[in-house]
């Protein structure tokens, strides 16, 4: 383990970094020029206007009110003031439940930390085993950990008792939280306004029929088997090529609007452009005529492709969105088997329209299994080969081994200041850098697997990322660190002895068992994980609220690329909570806290600081910044609960493995019931609460239907649902509304009544419920 000096240096660097980010944010957020970056959600809701629309030229860019600088930290209490019911109404249940994960971390670890520091830390410190062993090298942190207990010590019983206490406390908190979230979900669904997905079921793997088209076959099947409840259906088309043409045309239309605005500013001069790459070279032509001609040509291609999609039987997929006259009818269909063949007429709840990932609906059902098998193999190799950079990071965390392998570096390494920085800071930042690009690959893999909703893609990405973090960041950091310590012996042996050593080492790991090896190595890696928590958890969360990358990109786009008001909306688009990557990172901290609670309690305060800071920051972000693409009603919570229980079981198994190496057989046996109890607890919670996240109770559906019929007896449900699940490229929005730049950027203004249609909650980028989203199909009238 590292010394207090190493951790102190790392803490100093990360505390200064975090404070620097927070102070920079506190100042930048009150500047008028940055208002759209730090409060985009209120702009999209239409409740905030730009402070740059009034005042002097200077005040449009810089906040000249000195009193606001005195209150520059008022964002912190403001982030905590919004009550949870109002937060759910404002940001949605997904966002409100997401921030509860951080609160859950505080509920679990604050009492555990208090008990650990009252009971375990004094016992560890008073043992004095390391001081008696003159041949051992150790640091002050080792004296606070279980490493300070001698083999066979009776003091291990205190750790075992506390392991039971921590486990039962975690059970209590998890059960209560699962119950609370389940109640929140059921109340949210009961109070929710009418939505298309409440009446709609996605049907997959429709069997071919020689006498009927897919549409006719679907209508016939449901009209017969759900005769009292079937209302209508919408078949699924493979319109991915057409969607690409629509998207390409939208880009051209945006450029046309820009040049028409330029021409309106100076009618005497027609704008020109070069036709080469990025307009840097090529023939100079009239820009308006060029884009008008290009759009007309693309419209012809689009019409041809649209006709092809509609008339080609091969473009119709064996799937459909089927709507019912009531929620009760939809619930019965979605939650039952339709035929004796369980592989045909597969039904599931349809995602809400803005949650649909349209490109994957065009994937044949029989192809999905092959795709998922290939991605599973790819994930295995990606996880396996990532061990290489993990080993490099661990070599940085173990400078003693580097000195033995590369003795010529010893004079440099032994410099106190450099050694503290390298061992206390660089391993965490190096691992953080290695993990930056990983989420992009995992999201791509989830899309290839063929999931049909954005929420489903996020949940699958989260599962992959958590597996990756568990294997590489946690187990990999421990195991590769242990293996690295063997490397010095291996490289000084002959080839035969080297091979024998490798084989012997592998057999040794197999015989002793991974839990025993990892458990024995866990105390030695506490310093590494402390630095990782500070780099990723403290500085990383503080950087999150600063939004440095969105800030820079907004001003670059606003200066060079914004041509229309639609461009400005896209430039300030805040995106949404990246659940697929942020939730697994939280789970890693839960894992570290549960593993080290008994072994090295000194880690717990660092984790508590992370959960406290993250709760404050992300509550602020979902109130003012993030704009969720979809609302799943906290459907991800069972995954959160399952991964927490897995982390608890892992911590118990590793503690058992650690104690088995300390000649404490009797006390070790006392831990055996804990994993069994944890598995039992998981199935109790699964049976009690998980159905609420998978199925919709028929009783609740009937109540909601009855109330709706009483409150709105003239509702025309067919009219309400007719366009809900139409593919975006077939929407009948043929008017492209020209948008002008306002005076914020001192660009020419063209009269327009256009208002932002990017309302919260924002529609999916892959459908067209909102006219400004990427799925919009629009037609430019020839000029």
N, C-alpha and C positions, 0 to 999 in steps of 0.2 A: 504494500500500500504506500501511497505517497505521504509526505510529511504535511504538518500544519502549514508550513511555509508555502508549499505548492498550492494547497487549497486556498490559502490566503491571497496569493498572487492571482489565482484564477477568479476568486470572488471579487477582488478589487477591480480587475479588468472588466468583468461582466457587470458589476454594479455600476461602474462608471459608464459603460456602454448603455445599459438600460436607462440610467438617469439621463444620459445625453439624448437618447431617442425620445423619452417622455417629455423632456424640456423642449426639444425641437418641435415635437408635435403640438405642445401647448401654445407655442408661439406661432407656428405656421397655420394652425387651424383658425386663428382669428384674423388672418389676412384676407381681405376681400378677393384677391386674385385666386386664392385656393379654396374658396367656399364650395365650389362644385365638386372638389375632390373629397372633402371631409364631411359633407352633408348631402351626398347625391340622392339618398333615399327620400328626403323631404322635397327635393326638386321633382322627382319622379311622381310623388304623390300630389304635386301641384300646390303644396302648402308653404313653399319658401320661394322668395324671389331674390334675385342676385343683388347683393349690396353694391355692386358696381354700376347699377343703373341710375345712381344719383350721387351728388356731391362733386367735389373738385376732381381734376384729373389725377392728382396725387392720391386722394382718398379712395379712388377706385382700385388702386393697386396695393396700398399700404394702409393698415389700420392706424389712424392718427389719434385715437382715443386712448389716452394713457391709463385711464381707469381700468380698461379691459386687461391690461398687462398685469395689474395687481391681482385680478381675479382669474389669472390664466389657468389655474388648476381646478376651476369649478366644474370641469367636465367629469371629474371623478365622482363627486356626490351625485351629479345629475344622472350618471349612468346607473346608479343604484336606486333612484327615486321612483322610476316607473313601476307600478304594481304589476304582478305577473299576469292577471287577467287582461290588463291594458296592453301588456307586452305581447300576449298571444293575439289580441285583436290587431295590433300594429304590425307585428312581424310574422305571425303564424305560429302554429304549435311546434313545428319542426325546430325553429330557431329557439323558442323558449325552452324546449326540452333539452336542446343541445347545450345551452349554458348551464343547465342543471347538472350536467356531467361534472363540470368543474366544482360546483357546490357539493356534489356527492363526494368528490375527493377530499374536500375539507371535512365533511361529516365523518368520513372514515379515519383520516390520518391525524387530525388534531387530537382526539382522545387517545389514539394509539401512541402518538408521540409523547404525550404527557405521561402515560403509564410507563412507556419504555425508558424515559429519562428519570422517572422516580424509582423504578425497580431494577431494570436491566443495566443501565449505565453504571450505577454505583457498584453493582455486583461484578461487572467486568473490570472496572477500575481497581477494585480492592483485591482482585485475585492475585495480581503481581506475578503471574507465571512467566511472562516475557522478561521481566527484570531478573528473574532467577536464572534464566537460560542465557548465559554469557555468550554462547556461540551463535545466538540468533541476532539478526539485525531487524530492528522494528522502528516504527515511528509512534508518535503520541496517539494517532488515531487508532492504531492497533490495540492500544491499551483500553480503548472504549468499546471494542468489539468482542465477539465471542472467541476470537483468536487468543485472548488473554487468559482463557480458562485452560487449565492443564488437562491432559487426557485422563478420562475416568473420573473427572471432578463431579461431585455431587451438586455443584451449582448449576449443572445443566438442567436439573429439574425445574429451576426457576424459569429458564427459557422455554421449557416444554409447557409449563403452566400458562405462561404468557402467550404462547402460540395458540393454546385453546381459547384464552380470553380474546385475543385479537380475531380469531376465526369466528367466534360467536358474535362478537360485536359487528364484524363485517356482514355476517348473516342477517343480523337485525336491521342494519342500515339498508342493505340491498333489498330485503323483503319490503320494508316500508317504502322505499323509493319506487320499486316495481309497482306496488299497489297505488301509490300516488300518481305515477305516470299513466297507469292503466285507467284510473278514474278520470284524469285529464283528457285522455284520448276519447273515452266514451262520452264524456260531457261535450267535448269539441264536436264529435260526430253528430250528437243529438241536437246541438244548437246551431250547427252549420247551415248556411243558406243552401238552397237547391243548387246542385251541381250535376253536370251531365254524367259523370262517372258513377253516381249513385244509382243510375238507371241502366247502366251499360255493362256488358260482358264482352271480353275479348275471346273469340273462338279460334282455335288453331287446329291445324291438321284436319281440315275438312276433306273427306274422302272424295275422289273423283266419281262422277256419274256420267255415263255415256249419253244420257238423254237430256241432261240439264246443265246449264252453266253453273258456275260457283254461286252466283247470286241467287239463281232460282233454287238451287239445292239448299242453300242456307234458309231461304224464306220458307220452303216447303217443310224442312225439318222442324223448325221452331214453331211454325204455324200449327203443326200436328202435335208436337210433344209439349208445347207450352201455349196451347191454344187460347187460354184465357188471359195471358199476360204478354205475349209477344206483340211488339209494336212496330219496329222497323229494323233495318240493318244497313250497314255501309261496308261494302267489300273493300279489301286492301289491294292497292295497285303497287306494282314495282315502278315507281316514278322517280327513282334516284337520278337518272340522267336528266329528266325534265327539271328536277329541282336544281341541278347544277346550272342549267341554262337560265333559269329564273334568277338564280343568285348572280350569275355573270351579268345579266341585263340590269339588275339593280345597281351594280357598280357603275355601269355605263350611264345610267340615268342620273346618278349622283354627280358624275362629272359634267353632264349636260346642264344640270341645274347650276353648277358652279360657273360655267362659262356664260350662261344666260344672265346670271347675276352680274358678271363682269361687263357684259354688253349693256345691261340696263344702267350701269354706272356711267359708262361713256358710250352712248349710242353712235357717235361718229367713228368709233374704232372697233372693228370686229376682232374678237380674240382669235389668235392662231396658236398652233401647236405643231410639234414634230411627231411623226408617226413611228419613230424608232423606239427602242427600249427605254422605258421610263421618260420618254420625251426628251432624251438627251441628244439624239441625232435622227437623221432621216429627213424625208420631205416635209416641208412646212405647209400646212393646210389650214383651212377655216375650221376652227374647233367645233363650232355649233353644227355645221353641216356634217363634219366627220362623225360626230357622236350620234346625230340624228339618223344618218345612213346606217351606222353600225347597229343601232337599236332596231331599226326597221328590219334589217337582215336577221338579227337574232330573234325578232318576233316571228318571222317566217319559220325559222328552225324550231322555235318553241311550239308553234301551232302544229307543225308536222309531227313533232315528238308527242304532243298531247293527243293528237288523233291516233297515233300509233299505240299509245298506252291504252286508250279507251277501247280500240277495236281489236287489238291483238289478244287472243285468249291466253297466251303465255305470260302476258303482263299482269294478269289477275292472279293473285296469290290465294292459296287455299286457307284463307283466314278472313275474319270479318268482325266488325264491331256490331253487336246485336243489342238493341235497346228494348226495354220492357215498359209496360204501362205503370209499374209501381216498383218501389225499392224492394218490396217483398218478393216480387217475381224475379228481379235481378239477383237477389241474394240466394234464392233457391237454385237458380241455374248455375251461378258461379261456384256454389259450394256442393254440388252433387255431380255424380258420374252420369254422363248422358246416354251411353250405350254399353252393351256387354263387353265391347272391345275397349279397354281403358286407354288405348293409344290413339283413338279417333274422337273427333268432336271434343277436344280438350277445352275446357272453359275456365276462366279466371277473371277476377275483377279487372275491368279495364282501368288503365292509369287515367288520371284526369287529363283532359286534352293538352294542357301545356306541359305535362309530364311525359308525353309519348315521344319516344325516339324513333322517328319515322323511318330512317334508313334501314333499321334492323327488322322492320316488319316485312321487308322484301326477301328475307332469308328463308329458304325452304325449311320446314320443320325437321326433315330427316337429316339436314346438314348440320343442325345445331350440335348434336352429340359429337360429331367428328371435330367440329371447331373447338368444343370445350375440351376434348381429349388433347388436341394439339396444344392448346393454351396451358393445360395442366402440365404437360411435358416442358413447355417453354418456361413456365414459372419455376419448375424444379431446377432447370439448368441456370436460369438467371439467379436464383437464390444460391445455388452451389458456387458459381463462379464469382459471386460478389464477396466470397470469403477472402479473396486475394487482397482487395483494398482494406478489408477489415483487419487482416493480419498486419498490413503495413501500419495502420493506425495503432494497433496494439504494440508494435515495435517501438513507436514513439512514446507509448505510455510506460514502457519498461526499459529505462535507460541503462540499468545494470547489465541487462543481457546484451545491449548494443556495445557496451564497453568491453565485455568479454569477447564478442565476435569481432569488433573493430577497435582494437586497443589504441590505434593512432588517433582516434577521436576523443580519447579520454581527457586530455588537457582542456579541450573546448567544452565538453559536456560538464566537467567538474566546476565550471564557473557558476557560482551560486545563483546569480540573477538569471543567466540563460537557462540553467537547469530547471528553475522554478517555472519559468515561462513555458518551456517546452513540455515539461511533464504536467504542469497544472492547467494549461490552456490549449495548446495545439492539438492534442488528441480529440477533444470535443469538437473543435472547429473543423478539423480535417474530416471527421465522420459526418458532420453536418453538410459539408461541401459534397461529399460522395453521394449523399442522399437527395440532392436537389433535383436531379433529372429523373430519378426513379419513378415518381408518381405519373409522369407523362407516359412512360412505357406501360405502367399498370392500367391506366385508363384506356389506352389503346387496346390492350389485351382484353379488357372487359367488353369493349365495343365489338371486337372480333367474335367474342363468345355468343353474341346475338341477343342480348337482353333488350327488351322492348320499351323500357322506361328509363328516364334519367335517374329516378330514385333507385331503381334496380341496379343501374350501372354504378352509382355511388356506393351502394351496399356491397357489391361484389368487389369493387376496387378496394374498399376498406378491409374486406376479408383478406385479400391478397397482401395488402400493405402490412397488416398486422402480422400475418405469417412471416413475411419478410423481416420485419423488425424483430420479431421474437427469435427467429433462427439466426439472423446475422448480427443484429446490434446487441442482443442479449446473450444468447448461447454462443454466438460466434465470437464475441468479445472475450468471453470467459475461456472457451475451449482453445481458440487460437492463441490466447495469451499463455495457456498452459503448454501448448505445443511449441510455442516459440522458445520456451525455456528449455526444451529438449534439443533445439536445433544446434546449439553450440557443441553438444556432445556428438551429434550425428556427423557434422561437417569435418570433424577431426578423425574420423574412422575410415578404414578402407572400404572399398565398394561392397565387399561381401559382408563386412561387419555392419555397414550402413543399412544394407537390405535387411540383415537379421534384426538390426535395431528397430527399423520401421515396422517389420512384421511383429516383433515382440511388443512394440508400443501399441500397435493396433489390438493385439491379443490382450494386452494389459487393460486397455480401455474396455474391451468387450467383457472381460472377466469381472472387472471391478464394477462396471456399469456406469453409464453416463451420469445418473443422479449423484453417485458418489464422487465422481471426478469433478463435475460442475460444482457440487456442494462444497467440496474442499477448496475450490478456486474462488468461490464467491467473495469471501472476505478480502482477498487480495485485489479485487477489482472495484472496491468501493470508491476509491479516489477517481478512477476513470469515469464512473457513472455520476459522481458528484459534479465533475467538470462538464460532463455532457448535459446534465440538468441545467447547469448555469448558462451554458452557451445556447442551447436550444430552447430552454424553458424561460429563462430570465431575459436575456438579450433578444432572443427570437420573438417572444411575445411583445416586448416593448417595440421592436421593429415593426411588428404587425400593425400597431395602432398608428405608427408614423406614415405607413403606406408610401414609402419612398419611391418604389417603382411606379405605381399608379400616378403619383404626383408628377414625376418626370415625364411619363408618357402622355399625360393629359396636356401638359404645357407644350410638348413637342407637337402633338397632333393639333392643338389649338392654334399654334403658330404657323405650321406648315401644311397641314392636311385638312383642316376643317373648312368645308366649302358651303355646307348647308346646316340648318338647325338640326337635321337628322344626324349629320356628322357630329355635331356637338353632343347630342344625346349619347351616341355611341362612344365618344371620347371620354365621357364622364361615367359610362356604364360601370357600376361598382362590382358587378358579378355577384356571386352568392357564396355562402359558406361552403368551403370545399370539404364536405363531410368525408369523402373518400380518402383523404390524406390526413386531415386534422384529428379525426376520432381515433385512428390507430395510434397516433402519437400520444394522445392522452392515455390510451390503454398501456403504453409502454411505461408511463410514469406510475400508473397503478401497479403494474408488475414489479417495478423496482421498489416501490414503497412496501409492498407486501413481502417481497423476498428479503429485504434488508431490515424490516421492522424488528425482527428478533436477532438477526446476525450482526448488523452494524447500524444501530438506531440513529447515529449521527447524520445519516442521509435524509431522515424524515423532515427536518426543518427546511432543507433545500426544496423538497417536493411541495411542502405546504406553501412556501413562498410562490412557487410556480402556480399552484391552483388558485391562490388568492389573486395574483396579478392577472392571470388568464381570465378569471371570472369577471373582473372589473373591465378588462380590455374588450373581451368578446361581447359583453353586455352592451358596451358603448357601440361596438361595431354593428350589431344587429339592429340597434335603435336608429343609428344615423347613416350607416353605410350600406351594408349588404342587403340585397334585394333578391329573395329566394326565387328560383326558377319554378319550383313546384311546391306542393304541400302534400305530404304523405300521411299526416296525422301521427307523427312520431313512430312510424312503422319500423324504424331502425332500432328501437329500444331493446327488443329481445337479443339482438346481436351484441349490444353493449353489455347486457347482463351476462350473456354466455361467456364473453371474453373476460369479464371480471372474475367469474367463477373459475375459469381456466387458470387465470393468474394466481388465484388463491391456491388451487391444487398444485400448481408448479412450485409455489413457495413452500408448501408443506413437503413435497417430495424432495426438494433440494435441501431443506433443513434435515430431513431424515437421512439423506445421503451424507451431509456434513457430519452429523452426530455419529454415524456408523464408522467414521474414520477416527473417532476420538475415544475409542475403547469404552463406550457408554451403551452397551448392548441393551441393558434393562430399560434405561431411559429412552433409547431409540424406539423400542417396541411400543412404548406408550404413545408414539405419534401415529402409529398405523391406522387408528380409527379416523383420523382427521380427513384424509382424502375420501374415504368412504362416506363420511358425513357430508362432505362438500358435494359429492356426486348426488347424494340423496336430496340435499337442499336444492340443487339445480333442477331436478325432476319435479320436486314439489312446486317450485316457482313456475316451471314450464307448464305443468298441468293446470295451475291456478290462474295464471295471467296471460300466457302466450296466445290462447285462442282469440282474445280480444284484439290482437294485432294481425290476425290472419283472416278471421271470419267476421261477418256482420250479423249480430243476433237478429233472428226473425221477429222476435217480440218488438225490439226497438224499431225495426224496419216498418212493421205494421203500425206502430204508434205514430211514426213520422208521416207515413202515408195518410193515415186517418186525419191528423192535424192539417195536413196540406189540403186535403179535399174539403175540409170544413172552412179553411181560411181563404182558399182560392178555388171555388168550384168551377170556374170557367177556364181554368188553365188548359191551354192547348199544348200538351206535352210533345206531340209529334212536331209541331212547329219549333218548339224550344230545342229539340234534339237534332233536327234535320241536318244542321251544318256542323255539329259539335265535333264529329270525327271524320270530316272530309279532309283528305290530304291537302296540305297547305297550297300546293301548286294548282289546285282546282277551285280555290276560293274565288268568288266573283267580285273582287275589288279591282276594278279596271281603271281607277282614276289615280294618277300619281300627283300628289299635292306638292307644288313647289314650295320650298322653304327658304327663308332668307336669313342671313346673319343679322343679329341685332347689334345695337351700337356698342355692346361690350368690347368688341374687338375693333371698333371704328371701321367696320367694313360697310359697303353700301347696303341700304335697306330697301327691300322690295315689299310692298304691301301684301300682307297675308293674315288670314284669321286662323291659321293652323295652330293648334294646341298640342302639347305633348300627349301622346297616347300610350306612353310607357308607364302605366299605372301600377302601383303596388297592390297585390302581388303581381309581379311581372309574368307575362306569358312565356311559354317555352320558345326557345330559338328555333324549334323544329316544328312549330305549327303557326297558325295565322289568326289566332283569336284576337291579337292586337295588331293594328295595321302597321306599326313600325318595326315589327320583329322580322327576323331573317327569313321566316317562312312565307312572308307576304308575296302574293302574286299580283303584280301591278302592270298595267299596260300604258305605255307612253303614246299619247295621241300624236300622230305625225304632224310636224310643223312645216 
